[in-house]
């Protein structure tokens, strides 16, 4: 099912990009651009061809790994992806880690201590987390950690990716690896080098690693609140359902430790719905990253996608949307496959 979904993504993305109101020529060259100039512009960009022909050309290039050239920046979209996508991936992974580290334990504790003060407080916190808009929370976090706590050890940078004076040297330059420019290997090396956390670990640049984490913490925390709250609520619901089962009462009647009953018998059998919602929340993280990056001044997918939509830069809009949607589909494909290992009964069926 992933294959037809990916084909559908290509079609819908291509169609929606062209349904955005406005003329790309006017958006890029200004309202005073003459019709003659716009005709030349559209011919150069291939926008004067029938829509069906444009889609066939577009799909053929995608299959070859060619996302075209940005209308606004006159750069290959692949290089823009290599520059911008790693930061969004780091932000999404960091937000997901925060969501899992807090959301799952909170949900388990709430289920075990049902109707206690901890349960009530956790669920109130989860409802608040779901209700808070990312842009408002981001501004509040900046106000507290960057302004009120300025001059204290708890101060955190409100924007950017690295402090001035620090530089993340690509690992292939650090180790003097010989990679031919323009090749797939070179592009892959550049992509992983732009993952600053990964790059700083393998090069041993601990100053860049720590500074990157400090810059990443506030946007990741703001982005994680909604997925965190949903994961906590789903974990609590799944655990409550499992804790009512006969095999849990049997395990307790055998005199097993409560921790063994909770984590080996109950939590393991509650993993299916929890894993499902985690996979679904990956899409929420990348959708929320657009607002989060704009608020915190991060040069990731969000800011450039926002600018590209305003400029009607079709190749960039299509490329980033297709890549993010494909990543989301693949994550959920992995989630579906993981069911086989989480629950052996599915594998037997």
N, C-alpha and C positions, 0 to 999 in steps of 0.2 A: 504493500500500500504506500510505502514511502516514495516509490518512483512516480506514480500518477500524481501524488501530492506535490512533488517537486516540479513536475510539468505544469500543474495548475498554478503554482507560485510564479513561474516564468510568465504565464499568460496574464494573470491578474496584475502582476507588478508592471508589466509592459503597458497594459491597458490603463491602469490607474494613473501612471506617470503622465500619460497623454490627456487624461481627463482633468488634470489640474488647470483651473482657469488661467488664462493669460498666454501670451505669445513669448516663446523663449528668445526670439530676436529682440522684441521690445524690452524684455526683462534684463537682457544682457547689454544691449547697445543703447537703451534709452528710448523713451517715447517718441523722440524726434527722428528716429531712424526711418529713412524713406522705404517705400515699398520695393524699390530696386535693390537697395542694400539688403533688405530682409530676404528677397528672393535668392540673392547670391549666398547669403548666410545659410539658408535652408538647404540649398543645393550642396554646399560644402559639407554640411552635417548629415546629409541624406534624409532630411525631414520632408523633402518634396515628393518622395516616393509614396506609393499606396501603403496604408497601414500594414496590410498583410505581408507585403514585400519587406517592409522595415522589420517586422517580427521575425521572418525567416532569416534575414541577415543577422539580427540580434541573437537569435537562438544558436545559429551556426557559430558565431564568434564565442558565445558562452561555452559551448562544448569544447572549444579549443583553448579555453582559459583566457580569452581576450574580452575584457569588459569595455573596450572602446576607449575613447579619449574624452576627457572632461571638456564640455563646451566653455565653461567659465574660466578654468585654469589652464586650458590647453596642455594638460598633462595626461599621460596614460592613467586610466582609473586604477589599474593594478598597483601602480606606485602609490597612489593616494590610499588605497586599501592597506598596503604594507605600512604606511606611515601612521594611519589613524586607528585601524582596527585593533592592534595590540593593546592600546590603552583602554578601550572599551571592554575587551576580554578580561584584562586585569581587574577592572572595576567590577564587572559582573561576577567573576570568580570570588573576589574579596567579599562582595555583598552576599553571595550564596553561602560562603563559609560562615559569616556572622549569623545568617539566618538559621543554619543548621546547628551551630554550636549553642545558640540560645533557644531556638524554637523547639527542637526535639526534646532536650531535657526539661524545658518548661512544660511542654505538653504531657510528658511522662509523669512529672511530679504532680501536676494538676489532676491527672486521672487517678493516681495512687492516693492522693489526699483529697478526694472528691468532696466538694461542699465545705472545705476548710477555708481559713482566711487566705492561705497561699493560693488555692484554686480560684477564689473570687478575685484576688488581686491580679493573678496572671491573666484571667479572661478579660478583666477590665482593661488591663494593659494591652492585650491583643486587639480589643475593639478600638482603643485609641490609636494603635498603630495602623490599623486598616483605614481609619477615618482621616488621618493626617495627610494632606497633600505633600508630595515630595518637595515641591518648590518652597513651601512654607517651612517645613522641617529643616531643609538645607539652610535657609536664611537664619533660622533660630540657632542652629548648630554653629554657624559662622559667628553669630553675635556672641554666643557664650564662650566658645573655645578660642576665637581669634581676637575678640575685643575685651570681654570681661576678664578672661584669664590671661591676658597679655602680661608678660613678665614673670609668669609662674611656670613651674615644670610641666603643667598640664596644657600649656599653649600649643595650639596646632595651626598649621598654615591654612588659610581659607581658600586658596586657589592655586592653580599651577600644578606641575608634576614633579619638578625638581627645584631646589633652591639655587639662586645664582651662584656661580663659582664651581658648581658640581657638573660633571659631564659623564654620561654613561658611554664608555668606549665599547663599540661592538666587539663581541667575543672573537669574531674571525680576524679583526684587526689586532686585538690584544694578543692572540696566539699566533699571529702572522700566517694565517691560513691563506693559501693561494686559491682564490675562487674567481673565475672569469666573470667579469661584469656583464650583466644582461641575461645571464643564464638562469634557469629555474633554481639551481643550487644557490646562486647569489641572492635571488629574491627571497628564498626560504630563510637564508642566513640573516638577511635584513629584517625579516618579519620577527624572528625569534630574538634578535638583538633589541628590537623595539619593545619587547616584553621586559621592562627594566628589572623586575624582580628576578626573573629567570637569568637575565644577562649578568646582573650584579653578583648572583650566587656563583655562577660558573667561572666568573673572572675574579671572584674574591674581593670585590669592591664593596666592603661593608658600609662605608659612609653613604654611598648611593642607595644601597638596599634600605638602610634605616630611614633615609630622607624620603625615599619613594613610599615607604609604608606610612610615614607620618602624613604625607600629602594625600594618600589614598584613604586614610581612615575616615575622615568626615564625610566625603561623598559616598563611600561604601556603606557607612552607617545610615545615612539618609535613604539610600536606595534599598537597604535591606529591611526596612521596617514593615512594609506591606507583606512581602513573602514570609518574613519571620512570624508575623501574626497569623497568617493563614496556615503555615506549617505547624505552629503551636496548637491551633484549634483542631486541625485534622489529626495530629498525634494524640491529643486528648480524647477525641471522639473514637478513634480506632482502638486506643488502649481500653477505654471504658467498655467497648463492645467485646473485646477479647477477655477482659477480666471477669466477665459473667459466664464464660464457658466452663463446661464440666471439667476439662482437663486441667484448668488452672486450680480449681478447688481440689482436684485429686493430687496435684503437685504439692499443694499446701498441706493436705492431710497426710502426705508421706513424711512431713517434717522437714522439707527442703527450706533452705534459707530464703528469706523474702527477696533478696537481690537476685537469686537464681530463678525464682518464680517469675519475677518482673521482667528480667532481661533475656533469659533463655527461653522461657515458655510463652510469656505474654508479648513482649516487644517484638520478638522475631515473627510471630504470627500477625502482628499489626503492621508489618512493614509494607505490604502491598499497597494499601491506599496512601500511605505516607510517601512511598517512592513515586507513585503516580502524581501526587500534588507537587512534589519537588520538581519533577520533569516539566510540569505545566508552568511552574513559577519561573523557570528559566526565561520563558518568553516575556513575562512581566518585568524581569530584571533588565532585559535589553530594551524594552519599550520605555521603561523608566529612566534608562541611562541617557536618553536624549535630553530630557529636562535636567537631570542631575548634572550632566557635563556642561550644559549651558549656564547653570547657576554657579558652579564652582570654577568656571573658566578653564575647563579641560579640553584639550585639542584632540578629542576622540571622534567617534562616529556621530554623536549627537549634534555637535556644533556644525560640522560640515554638511550633514544631511539637512539641517535646518536652513543653512545658507543656500544649498543646492535647490531646495524646494522653492525658495524665493526667486532664484535665478532661472528656474525651469531647466536645470542642468540634468536632462534625462539620463545620460549614461551613469552619472554618480548616484542618482536616486535609485535607479534600477539595480546597480551593482551592490550597494550597501543593503538594500532591502532583500535582494535574493540571497546574499551571503548570510545575513542574520536569520532569515527564514529557514534556509538550509541547515544552519547550525541548530536551530530549534527543532527541526524535524529529526535530525540525526540524534540529538539528545533524547528525544522521546522514543526513537527506535532502540537506543541503548536501554532505556527504561523498560520497554516491552521485553527485550531479550533478558534483562536482569530478573524478570519474573520467574524464569526457568530455574534460576539458582536460589532465589528467595523461597519459593514454594515448590518442592519436588512433585507435588500433585499435578501441577500444570505441565511439567515435563512428561509425566506418565500419560496424561490425556492427549 
